[in-house]
Amino acid sequence: EAIGVWVNHFNYHRPHTACGDQPPASRTPARVNNVTPSYT
């Protein structure tokens, strides 16, 4: 669960200078939430 929380923060909330200080998800046309790999 902690990885999922971190991935969500990293992709949707944390600004990235390479994206013009926007989160990476702002560059996608829609929210994509099915790319977290399974670590079981």
C-alpha positions in Angstrom: 0.0 0.0 0.0 2.8 2.4 0.8 4.2 2.1 -2.8 0.7 3.0 -4.2 0.5 6.1 -2.0 4.0 7.2 -3.1 3.3 6.6 -6.8 0.1 8.6 -6.6 1.9 11.5 -4.9 4.9 11.3 -7.3 2.7 11.3 -10.4 -0.2 13.6 -9.4 1.1 16.0 -6.8 4.9 16.4 -6.9 6.0 19.1 -9.3 8.7 18.2 -11.8 11.0 20.8 -13.4 11.0 18.8 -16.7 7.3 19.2 -16.9 7.3 22.9 -16.3 6.8 22.5 -12.5 3.7 20.4 -13.1 3.2 16.8 -12.0 3.9 14.2 -14.7 0.2 13.1 -14.8 -0.7 16.6 -16.0 0.8 15.6 -19.3 -1.5 12.7 -19.9 -5.0 13.2 -21.3 -6.7 11.2 -18.5 -5.9 9.7 -15.1 -4.1 6.4 -15.6 -4.1 4.3 -12.4 -3.4 0.8 -13.6 0.3 0.9 -14.0 1.5 0.0 -10.5 3.3 -3.3 -10.7 2.6 -6.1 -8.3 5.3 -6.6 -5.6 3.9 -9.8 -4.1 
